[in-house]
């Protein structure tokens, strides 16, 4: 599995996970609970990991979500 994104915002993490689930993309989230214990941005970010075969589709989802957030 490869790193798709590091995320501090737990709401953004949930939205990303929901969309990845909807699209059937296999992923895992590492260190999601660490931010709750020690909220240190950049150090305790959740890491979203995706299989290499799904990386291109997952990156497109991330770009799409980023555009929606910035609108």
Rosetta blueprint (number, residue, H / E / L):
1 X L
2 X E
3 X E
4 X E
5 X E
6 X E
7 X E
8 X L
9 X L
10 X H
11 X H
12 X H
13 X H
14 X H
15 X H
16 X H
17 X H
18 X H
19 X H
20 X H
21 X H
22 X H
23 X L
24 X L
25 X L
26 X L
27 X E
28 X E
29 X E
30 X E
31 X L
32 X L
33 X L
34 X H
35 X H
36 X H
37 X H
38 X L
39 X L
40 X L
41 X L
42 X L
43 X L
44 X L
45 X L
46 X E
47 X E
48 X E
49 X E
50 X E
51 X L
52 X H
53 X H
54 X H
55 X H
56 X H
57 X H
58 X H
59 X H
60 X H
61 X H
62 X H
63 X H
64 X H
65 X H
66 X H
67 X H
68 X H
69 X H
70 X H
71 X L
